Amino acid sequence: MPLLLALLLIPLLVIVLIPVSLVARIRRGTMRRQARGWVVKANAIVLPTSSAHHAQPSPRRKAMTAIQEIWRRVMSGVLQSI
């Protein structure tokens, strides 16, 4: 019952809050905020570090590739002996 109630209330809440958020945005204005220096520096450090980390092949992938290569060699040996 609580799940059904939540499924009904969440979309209704979104529909009710959209006009409120639009009014708040219009009242505040759409002026861009100035970037914070520490955020820019953190992004400049984290982005290349994260990219380098994700560019590395995973140990699991290396292991699976090795297992597949062994299996391929075993099967080719079996097929050649037939």
RAQUISUL-V990659 format. One line per field, one symbol per residue. ss: DSSP state (@ for helix, = for strand, . for the rest). psi: psi as a letter, one per 30 degrees, with the letter a starting at -180 (. if undefined). burial: b if it has 16 or more other C-alpha atoms within 10 Angstrom, else e. Layout:
ss=???
psi=???
burial=???
This chain:
ss=.@@@@@@@@@@@@@@@@@@@@@@@@@@@........@@@@@@@@@@@@@@@@@@@...@@@@@@@@@@@@@@@@@@@@@@@.
psi=eeeeeefeeeeeeeeefeeeeeeeeeeflgkkkkkkefeeeeefeeeeeeeeeffkkkeeeeeeeeeeeeeeeeeeeeeff.
burial=eeeeeeeeeeeeeeeeeeeeeeeeeeeeeeeeeeeeeeeeeeeeeeeeeeeeeeeeeeeeeeeeeeeeeeeeeeeeeeeeee
